[in-house]
Structure formats: structure tokens, C-alpha cells
Amino acid sequence: MNYEKVIKDFNNNTIDPKKWQVVMDNDGGYWSYLLDDLGDEEREEAVDNMSKKYGDPDGYNDIVNVLNSAGVNCDWC
């Protein structure tokens, strides 16, 4: 996932936090569309578009990338 772009676009409201959420678990994650204004096919297409544009999370393996994207000097040990 391109966390720098995700953080930037959430902060500048390109990604509307009332519509979108990044869902993470131990070993993966996905985009979730939060509103009920789309049909099933439209929702799937919207989620696929977010995945293509930003990528998908890789669970706890991404923690260093998330912190680095937020400007924190971080490394895995």
C-alpha cells in the first residue's frame, strides 16, 4: 500500500473518511466503503478502484511503512 499517498489523501479529503476505511488485521487488510448508497457491483468496483490506486495493506508487516510514511524514523528489528 502506498501509505504516503493514503495519508496525504485522507488529510486533504481526497479520500473522504466518512466514505472509506482501511481495515487491517494481522496478515492483511482491505478497503471498506462505509455508506449504503451503492449497489453490490458498484461497491465492489469502488473498492477495486481504491485497491488499484493505493494498494492493499499487508497487516502488521506494514507498521514500519506506515510510520515512515508519517515521518517517523522507524525500522524493524
HELIX and SHEET records of a PDB file:
HELIX    1   1 TYR A    3  ASN A   11  1                                   9    
HELIX    2   2 ASP A   40  TYR A   54  1                                  15    
HELIX    3   3 GLY A   59  ASP A   62  5                                   4    
HELIX    4   4 ILE A   63  SER A   69  1                                   7    
SHEET    1   A 2 TRP A  20  ASP A  25  0                                        
SHEET    2   A 2 GLY A  28  TYR A  33 -1                                        
END                                                                             
